[in-house]
């Protein structure tokens, strides 16, 4: 889950001028990364070797 502190840090690392689209995109990316990290911590991620095997079948 996102926190105010994480969003503040994100804004602090943005350039002095940016568009609403820029910040929304960054917040969405941050949220997706946070969710992925939670899923990995909970053992919900996919094993890399399985992913590579599946990609080879494409």
Secondary structure, DSSP 8 states (H G I E B T S, - for coil): ---HHHHHHHHHTS-SS--HHHHHHHHHHHHHHHHHHHHHHTT-S--HHHHHHHHHT-
